[in-house]
């Protein structure tokens, strides 16, 4: 069991705009488990091209689509086909039309250099086994004046031996 709020209550606790939360279909929150709010770190310009690194069920893409408007584009990547399909379904159900979501098999981001105005991520970068490659890829696809806004977890103290390497450690 998670020791933090998930779903709509979790999104509210993380400071997402309550009006946006209320307009989001419930399906977004069935698989939503963000650890922070990458949108709280700075303004998103209308018309931006944005990448959600580890998009999951698509809630942050939904939020971004509201912020960038009709002239912007939101792209998402995820490691599992199940989440890619879920995000596509959720975003279509929500009426989002300016998005693309695709599956990736590694930390290599399948977009050109200097493609994105912004990259966001919510609780995913910490899962990468090779963070150096992850950050190099993120900065490769960002425009020179682009921004990375991410929320994540980090280990501040040594884990107790009984938790180190366990699945429980990833969710606590």
QUIBELHU-V927719 format. One record per residue. N is the residue number from 1. SS is DSSP state (2 for helix, 1 for strand, 0 for the rest). PHI is phi in radians with two decimals (999 if undefined). Layout:
# QUIBELHU-V927719
((N:SS:PHI) (N:SS:PHI))
This chain:
# QUIBELHU-V927719
((1:0:999) (2:0:-1.20) (3:0:-1.71) (4:0:-2.52) (5:0:-1.23) (6:0:-2.20) (7:2:1.16) (8:2:-1.07) (9:2:-1.13) (10:2:-1.13) (11:2:-1.09) (12:2:-1.11) (13:2:-1.10) (14:0:-1.47) (15:0:1.57) (16:0:-1.17) (17:0:-1.05) (18:2:-0.99) (19:2:-1.15) (20:2:-1.22) (21:2:-1.00) (22:2:-1.19) (23:2:-1.53) (24:0:-1.41) (25:0:-1.00) (26:0:-1.00) (27:2:-1.03) (28:2:-1.03) (29:2:-1.60) (30:2:-1.18) (31:0:-2.20) (32:0:-1.60) (33:0:-2.61) (34:0:-1.22) (35:0:-1.85) (36:0:-2.89) (37:0:-2.25) (38:2:-1.11) (39:2:-1.37) (40:2:-1.38) (41:2:-1.59) (42:0:2.92) (43:0:-1.28) (44:0:-1.80) (45:0:-1.38) (46:0:-0.98) (47:0:1.50) (48:0:-1.20) (49:1:-1.89) (50:1:-2.20) (51:1:-2.00) (52:1:-1.76) (53:1:-1.44) (54:0:1.48) (55:0:-1.30) (56:0:0.96) (57:0:-1.37) (58:0:1.75) (59:2:-1.06) (60:2:-1.18) (61:2:-1.15) (62:2:-1.02) (63:2:-1.07) (64:2:-1.05) (65:2:-1.08) (66:2:-1.22) (67:2:-1.39) (68:2:-1.52) (69:0:1.33) (70:0:-1.11) (71:0:-1.53) (72:0:-1.67) (73:1:-2.38) (74:1:-2.11) (75:1:-2.05) (76:1:-2.29) (77:1:-2.27) (78:1:-2.62) (79:0:-1.44) (80:0:-2.04) (81:2:-1.09) (82:2:-1.03) (83:2:-1.27) (84:2:-1.06) (85:2:-1.13) (86:2:-1.13) (87:2:-1.09) (88:2:-1.01) (89:2:-1.12) (90:2:-1.08) (91:2:-1.18) (92:2:-1.14) (93:2:-1.04) (94:0:-1.40) (95:0:1.45) (96:0:-1.34) (97:0:-2.06) (98:0:-1.75) (99:1:-2.37) (100:1:-2.53) (101:1:-2.25) (102:1:-2.45) (103:1:-1.45) (104:0:-2.16) (105:0:-1.90) (106:0:-2.79) (107:0:-1.36) (108:0:-1.32) (109:0:-1.59) (110:0:-1.43) (111:0:-2.33) (112:0:-1.19) (113:0:-1.02) (114:0:0.97) (115:0:-1.61) (116:1:-1.88) (117:1:-1.35) (118:1:-2.65) (119:1:-2.14) (120:1:-2.08) (121:1:-2.75) (122:1:-2.40) (123:0:1.37) (124:0:-2.08) (125:2:-1.01) (126:2:-1.08) (127:2:-1.45) (128:0:-1.23) (129:0:-1.28) (130:0:-2.29) (131:2:-1.12) (132:2:-1.06) (133:2:-1.13) (134:2:-0.99) (135:2:-1.19) (136:2:-1.07) (137:2:-1.14) (138:2:-1.03) (139:2:-1.25) (140:2:-1.14) (141:2:-1.47) (142:1:-1.36) (143:1:-1.13) (144:1:-0.92) (145:1:-1.79) (146:1:-1.28) (147:1:-2.19) (148:1:-1.90) (149:1:-2.21) (150:1:-2.42) (151:1:-2.05) (152:0:-2.77) (153:0:-1.91) (154:0:-2.54) (155:0:-1.50) (156:0:-1.68) (157:0:-2.29) (158:0:-1.07) (159:0:-1.28) (160:0:-1.04) (161:0:-0.94) (162:0:-1.21) (163:0:-1.70) (164:0:-0.97) (165:0:1.42) (166:0:-1.64) (167:2:-1.12) (168:2:-1.07) (169:2:-1.08) (170:2:-1.26) (171:2:-1.84) (172:0:-1.99))
